[in-house]
Amino acid sequence: MQRNLHRMADFARKRGLRWRPHAKMHKSSAIAKLQMQAGAVGVCVQKTGEAEAMFAGGVHDIYISNEVVAPAKLARVADLAHQLAAERGQLAIAVDSMEGIRRLANAMDDRRRGGAAAIINVFVEIDVGQGRCGVRAGRTAAELAHEIRRHPALRFAGLQAYHGKAQHLRTPQARRDAIATVVQDVLFTRKLIEADGVQVPLVTGAGTGSLVCEAASGVYGELQAGSFLFMDADYAANERDPAQPAFEHALFVKSQVMSSGLLHAVCDAGHKSHAIDSGLPKVLALEPTGELEYLNGGDEHGILKPTGGNQRVPRLDDTVWLIPGHCDPTVNLHNHLVGVTGGLEHGKVDKIIRVDARGALT
């Protein structure tokens, strides 16, 4: 994890880019602060509850890179903006509708009437290929930028342009082609906004799969890559771009063989231990178990079969290290991360890290 952290920080620093990693991945304020100590400007989150957990843990520069429209949640957003301002911190949020902007402004105005004023940074999200939140690039996005500027408690901070699907395109060329289209959308939108005399302070986005493309674009000023820190099995399936730092697997689910037969063994880590939306976990090949395939055993069990020329079925009590297919939802299944130094086989526990935003889904 530390090597991944410093490689990413070095990558951003050498290119003069801001780096704001996604804390939704590790959900830990302790790790967020490690990232900021290494050079990150702050963190991204996706939920109001995650932002509140980060603030409670001492993180004071937070971007909710998602839309929040429920009035009760927006009241919490406004409260958090004022709490951060009191600590000389700042809060940002994404929007993709006129109604969302007006509700946010109303929440901030309601909170301002109760005490000191605070300003929240607001990014207009454009849909650059994810097919999820965001407005179409172009005039609609420009109109939202102008609407933000009409409200005293809101500050237009720039454009959110994240292409999630591009992160998992397997070849570097496919990712480069996808982000080239994104860059054209961003340039078109920025040009329309600036033609009206409004500066676009920042374009933010990018993820672990495509970060070298956004970094080379000359358009993005901030990278949001987060999963590189742990590198799950799905990201490792990407063909690495030569320009990308060599990130290593750092997150493992430690399991134990609980049953062993002639042709297979069973470990005590089933679906309740790791997310399977990006596929079943891979098994780290270590002695004495060798190469193993993990098969679906249900909620509490994993089926292990020798593979790759390995003939040995794991024995009772053997330790098996699983590499999750998707790190973010896997972390959200656990209360703590165990930090180990010196390697998995002979290392020592260095620290226990609380997953303090676990279950922060509102």
N, C-alpha and C positions, 0 to 999 in steps of 0.2 A: 504494500500500500504506500509506504513512504517513497519507494522508488517511482511508482506511478505518479504520485503527487508532485515530486520534484521535476520529473520529466515534463509534465504538463505545465507547471509554472514556468519552467525554462522556455518551453515552446512559445507561450504567450508573451513572455517578457522580450524575447528576441525579436518578435514581430510588432512590438509596441501596441499590443491588444489588451483590453480589459478581459478579465476572466471571472465569470460569475457562475460557479458550478451549481448543479441541481442538488439541493439537500433532500429532495424527495427520494433520492436513491438510498442514502445512508440513514436519513431521519435522525441524525444525532447532532446536537449542538456542539458537542466536544470535537467531533470530526470537522464540522463547519469552521470552528475556530482554528483548527490545524491548517485548514485550507487557506484561511485568511492570513494566518501567520506566514504562509508560503507565498502569498502575493495575490490571492483572490480578493476582489473588491467587495464581495458580499456573497449572498447565496440567492438562488431561485427556489421557490416552493410552488406547489400547485393548489394548496388548500389554505384557507384562513387559519385552520387549526394548526397546520404545520408552521405557519408564520408566527403564531402565538407561542408555540413550543420553542422555536429558535430564539425569539426575544427573551423568553423566560430563562433560556440557557446562556444569555449574554451576547447574542448576535444582534448587531444593530444596523445592518444594511441588508434589507430583505426586499425581494421582488416576487410578488405573486404573479407568475407568468401565465395567468389563467383569468377567465372571466368570473366575476362574482356579481350576482344580480338579486339574490334574496335580501330583502330589507334587513332582516335580523343579522345576517352575516355582514352586510355592509356597515351596520352599526358597529360591529366588532372591528371591521377594517378601519373605520374612522377612529375608534378608540386606540387601536394599535398605532396608527399614524401619529397621534398626539403623544402617546407614550414614547415612541421612538424619537420624536422631535425633542422631547424633554431630556433625552439622553444624547442629544446631538447626533442622532441617527436619522435614517430615512426609510420610507416605505414607498414601493412602486407597485403598480398593478396594470394588467392588460384589459383593454376594452375592445368590443367589436360591434357596438350598436349605439344609436342615439339614446335609447331608453336606458341602457346600461350606464352611459355617461351621466345622464340626469339623475338617476338614482344614486350614483356615487357622489355627485355634487351635493345632493340633498342630505345624504348621510354626513358628509363632511361639514356642511353648514349647520346641521343640527348639533353636531359635536362642538363646533366653534362657538355657538351661542352659550355653551356651558362652561367656557373657559378660554384659555389662550389659543391663538390660531396656529394651525399647522397646514402644510401644503403636501399633497401627495403627487408623486410623479406618475404619469399615465402614458402608457404605450398603446398605440393603435396596432392591433394584430391583423395582419393580412394572411389569407390562406394561400400558401405558396406550394401546395401539393399534398398536404396532409389530409385534406378533406374533412376537417373537424371544425374547430372554431376559426374565427377570422373572417374578414370581409374580402371581397375580390380586390386585387391590386388596382390602383387607379383612383378615379374621382371619388368613389364612395369613401375610401380611406382618407382622402384629403378633406372631405366634409367632416369626418369625425375629428380630425386634427383641429379644424377650426372650431368645432363645438367645444372641445376641451378648453380652448383658450378663452372661451366666454365665461368661465367659472373661476372665481378668484382662488378657490381652495385647490384647484387642479393645475398642474403644470404639464404641458405637452413635452414628453421626454424622448419621443422618437417612435420607431417602428419595431414591432415584434415580428420576426420572419423565421419561423422554425419549420423545417420539413422533416417530420418524424419518420416517414416512410423511407426517405433517402438513407437513413442511418443503417438500414439493414439490407440495402442492395449489396450483393456480394462482391462485385468487382470494383476496383478504383475508378475505372472508366465510367461505369454506370452511375456511380456517385457523383463524379465530376460533371457528367451530362445533366443530371438532375439539378444540381446546385447552380449550374450555368443558367438554367431557366429561371430559378429562384432569383438570381442576381438581376436578371433583366426585369422581373416584376418589381423588385425593390427599387431599381433605378428609375423606372417609369413612375412609380408612386412618389418617390422622393422629388422628382423633377416637377410633378404637378403641385405638390405642397410648396416647394420653394418658389415656384412661379407666382404664387400668391403672396410672396414676401415673408414666408414663415420658414425658419430654419428647422431642419430635422437634426436634433442634437446627436442621435445615436441610432444605429441599427443593431439589434441584438438577436441572437439565435444560435444555431449550430448545435451539434451533438457529437458524441464520441465517434460515430461512424464517418461523419463528413467534415469534421472540424478543419482539416487541412484545406478543404475547398473554400469554405467561408473565410478562413484566415488569408488565403491568397487573393481574395476577390477585390480587395481595396475598398469594399463597401461596408463590410461589417466592422464594427468597432468593439464588439463584445462577444465572447464565446460562452455558451451555456453548458458545455460538455460536462457530464457528471459520472456516467457509468464507467469511464476509463479507470476510476479509482479502484474498483473491484474487478472489472472485466469478467462478465459472465460468459457462459458457453456460447450464447447466440452471437454476441459481439466478436468472440474469438473465431467464429465461423466465417467472418468477413475476410476476404483477401486483403492483406495490409497494404495500404498506400506507402510507398517508400518514404514519403515526406512526413508520415505520422510517427510520433514516438512509439517505441516498442513497449506497449503496456502488457503487464503480466497478470495472471490470475491471482487475486488476493483474498477472495471470499470463498469459504468452504463451509459446508455443513458436515460436522463431524458425526459419524455414525459408527455403530458397532454391530458385528455379526451376531445374531441372536439364534440362528438356526442354520445347520449345514448338512447337506445331503451329498449324494454321489455326483450329481450334475449341476447343482446350483446351491447358493447360500441365500440367506435372507438377512438384511440389515434393518435396523430399527428407525429408519427415516423414510416415511412415506410422504404423501402429498401435503400433509399438515406441516411438514418441515421445509418445503421448498415449492415455489411457484412452477407451474407446468405450462403456462400460456405460450412460452417460447420453446417448448419441448422438455423432455425428461433430462435430468442432470447427467453430466458426464462424470466418470470416476477417475480421479487422479491416480495414475499408475505409479505405485510405490511398492517397494519390497516390504513384506514378503508376498503380498497379494497379487502383484503384477497387473496386467491389463484385464479390466472387467467391463462388462456391459451392464448398465442399469436398466431393468425392465419394470413395468408397472406392477406394483404389488398392492396398491390401494392407499388408504389414508395413513396407515401406520407402518407399512412394510415396503421394502424395496427388494426386488429379485436381482440377484447378482449371478452372472454367468461368465466364465472365463472366455476371453476373446483374443484375437491377434497372436495366436500361437501359444498362448498361456494355457497350461493344462491343469493348473492347481485351483481347486475350489477353495475359497476362503474358509478358515476354520472358526469355531466359536471364539468369541472375544476379539477377533481381528478388528483393527480399526480401519474404516473406509472413509475417505475424504471425497465428498461430492461437490462438484462444480455446478451451481444452479444454472438453469437455462436463462433465467431473468433475475437479476440481482434486486431490483427495486421491490417487487412484491414479496420476494423471499425475506428480505430484511424486515418487512412489516409483519412477519409471522413470529418474530422473536423479540424478547424483552432486552436482551443484551448481546453485544458482540464481544468476543474474547480476543484481545490483541496479543499475538504471539511473536516473539523475536527469536531468531536463530533457526528458523525452519520448522516445518510441521513435524518431522520425525524426532528431532532432538532439541527443539526449541523450548523456551520457557514463557510462561504467561507474564506479560509485561503490564497489562492493564485490562480492566473490565469497563467496557464502553456502553453506556445506557442508550437504548434506542428511545429517546424521550419524545419523539413525534410518532411513535407507533400508534396506529389506530386514529390518528388525527385526520379524519376524513370529511370534516365539515368546513 
